[in-house]
Amino acid sequence: MSDKANSEKKTYHKKATGIALNTAKKHSKDHDLKLYGSCFCPFVQRVWISLEVKSLGYQYIEVDPYKKPEELMRINPRGLIPALQHGNDWGCYESSVLMEYLEDLNEGAPLLPTNAKDRAYCRLWSDHINRNILPHFYGLLQSQDSSQQVEQAQQLTDGIQKIVEAADSSGPFFFGPHISFVDIQFAPWIIRLKKVLTPYRGWPEPETGSRWASWVKAVEENEGVKATTSTDELYMDSYERYAGECLCGLH
């Protein structure tokens, strides 16, 4: 690729846009509970949605991942996001761990069911998302070979189909009428299917009237999800360097 082409590539955004920007501003004041994140990162959005759904007080701190602040490095020496700081001398990282931590605070709306067997079921399908869906989302996005794109798309479809079959049949969320842990684990990538994979890889809309369609609609319309979602342009710009040309449809 030429230097000119590289220079014309969009870079990552350093500030949220749209409704997410309003949410970030609303939570910009100092607070005992701080979320260090970047607006384009889906793993950050997992934790951000959790905070919003649970209606917890917190401070959102936007981090440039290539210019990591000292405060973040104290929490996570690797400087990775998301990271939470709670109080002056405690911090932790990794999105799933942070979601569990927020749940263990026993504050706000619970995201995990009270029954131990149901909680284990949630963790099982959260693991499925991380092992069998996300790798193929990124495999499809990053592959420049059409045959590999088709293979990754099929594996992504299979992974989604399995979790849809495991979900409550009535829905619209994984465990029924209310958003919970598994939904939030998956939500950032559900919205990126339309915002990123559709324009870059021709990912299809859910079949009208399907259980998958009702789940996608419920996630997209959830207030916690909307509050932490930026405009389409931010995601298109942020993922262009991984995906390459737009409209590489699957056939």
BELDAFEN-V794405 format. One line per field, one symbol per residue. phi: phi as a letter, one per 30 degrees, with the letter a starting at -180 (. if undefined). psi: psi as a letter, one per 40 degrees, with the letter a starting at -180 (. if undefined). A space follows every 50 residues. Layout:
BEGIN
phi->???
psi->???
END
This chain:
BEGIN
phi->.dddddddddcddcadbiddddddddccdebdcbccabdcdddddeddde ddddhddaccbdbddcbddedddddbedidcdbccbidbbaaaieddddd dddddhbiddccdddddddddddddddeedcccdededdddddccddddd ddddddddddeddddddeddiddeckdbdbededeceeddddeddbdddc bidddddeiddddddeddddcddddddccddeedddddceddciddicdc b
psi->hidddddehiiiiehiibddddddddfeihidhhhhihdehddddddddd dddefiiihhhhhheeghiddddddhdeeiiiihhhadehiiahdddddd dddeefiahidiidhddddddddddddddddeddddddddddhehddddd dddddddddddddddeihddaeidebeiiadddddddddddedddddddd efhiiihheiddddddddddehdddddehaidddddddeddddbiifgih .
END
